[in-house]
């Protein structure tokens, strides 16, 4: 008996979604190892032909934009799941820093300049939004509690945290530090800058 049209259509959609997901996952992995990887390299890693990649993403720019969107959503999901309200502000900040760096370790492509270049200048703020939204709330709570330095503004603390994260990333991509060493330096540097007193076991 012939397969119903609606069932065939649903199967084609599911196949297309799986194929697109495979290409996107391959791009994240391959570009994390080699930023100048070709579409052919990505297609081979995904187990598809070059034409399939272009069927989902009409250009390299479109593929990079999809990578940015995917990783931004992943970052928002991970950081959004953190409990930053129950622990004392200092311990909550430590958790946030370690979780954000864990995402970088999981997706080395985030350290690549191609990710920053993939977003138009007007979208740079949106690119950091999943990071800065909850960080802003935490910084505000820490300052109100007197745990974070009152001498520094909220905006400065957030900007410094983001800048130190980028600095740690550049050390890794330049081969001057390993990911674990850079992550520890990032965490400890932010804590020293932000906390009014050294972090204790109680936070």
Secondary structure, DSSP 8 states (H G I E B T S, - for coil): ----HHHHHHHHHHHHHHHHHHHHHHHHHHHHH-TT--HHHHHHHHTS-HHHHHHH-SSHHHHHHHHHHHHHHHHHHHHHTS--SSS-HHHHHHHHHHHHHHHHHH-GGGGSHHHHHHS-GGGHHHHHHHHHHHHHHHHHHHHHTT-B-TTS-HHHHHHHHHHHHHHHHHHHHTTSS-HHHHHHHHHHHHHHHHBSS---TT-
